[in-house]
């Protein structure tokens, strides 16, 4: 057996190395976020937190839209009251 063939037997393929590196990177990122990817309940809790955040964002978007609508209606009522007041001579 040549020196090169001994070396090749102990080497990992580039695909294996890159897959292991990606797995380690993903685990590290999720660990920073406080999620243990090896525990399904931890991952499910993280997913529930994301869903809750999405619901909160949608509610806030609707609340903002409602607030803008109320402000626009109040402005329109004030303008209309001013027009009516000017037409009736301020009485």
C-alpha positions in Angstrom: 0.0 0.0 0.0 1.4 3.4 -1.0 1.6 6.4 1.3 -1.1 8.2 -0.7 -3.7 5.3 -0.4 -3.2 5.1 3.4 -3.9 8.9 3.5 -7.0 8.6 1.3 -8.5 5.9 3.5 -8.6 8.3 6.5 -9.8 11.4 4.7 -13.4 12.5 4.6 -15.0 13.6 1.4 -15.5 17.3 0.8 -19.2 16.8 1.0 -19.0 15.2 4.4 -16.7 17.9 5.7 -19.0 20.7 4.4 -22.1 18.9 5.8 -20.5 18.6 9.2 -19.4 22.2 9.1 -22.9 23.4 8.2 -24.5 21.3 11.0 -22.1 22.7 13.5 -22.7 26.3 12.3 -26.5 25.8 12.5 -26.3 24.4 16.0 -24.1 27.3 17.1 -26.4 29.9 15.7 -29.4 28.3 17.3 -27.5 27.9 20.6 -26.9 31.7 20.5 -30.7 32.1 20.1 -31.2 29.7 23.1 -32.5 26.8 21.1 -31.2 23.2 21.5 -31.8 21.7 18.1 -31.2 18.2 19.5 -34.3 18.6 21.7 -37.6 18.7 19.7 -39.5 20.5 22.5 -37.0 23.3 22.4 -37.3 23.7 18.7 -41.1 23.6 18.9 -41.1 26.3 21.6 -38.9 28.4 19.3 -41.4 27.9 16.5 -44.3 28.9 18.8 -42.4 32.0 19.7 -42.0 32.9 16.1 -45.7 32.3 15.4 -46.6 34.5 18.3 -44.3 37.3 17.0 -46.0 37.1 13.6 -49.4 37.4 15.2 -48.3 40.4 17.2 -46.9 42.0 14.1 -50.1 41.5 12.2 -52.2 42.9 15.1 -49.9 45.9 15.3 -50.2 46.5 11.6 -54.0 46.4 11.9 -53.9 48.7 14.9 -51.7 51.2 13.0 -54.2 51.1 10.1 -57.1 51.7 12.4 -55.3 54.6 14.1 -54.6 56.2 10.7 -58.3 55.7 9.8 -59.4 57.4 13.0 -57.1 60.3 12.5 -58.2 60.8 8.9 -61.9 60.7 9.9 -61.2 63.2 12.7 -59.4 65.5 10.2 -62.2 65.2 7.7 -64.8 66.0 10.4 -62.8 69.1 11.5 -62.6 70.3 7.9 -66.3 69.7 7.4 -67.1 71.5 10.6 -65.0 74.4 9.5 -66.7 74.6 6.1 -70.2 74.4 7.7 -69.2 77.1 10.2 -67.9 79.4 7.4 -71.1 78.9 5.3 -73.4 79.6 8.2 -71.5 82.7 9.1 -69.9 81.4 12.3 -73.2 81.0 14.2 
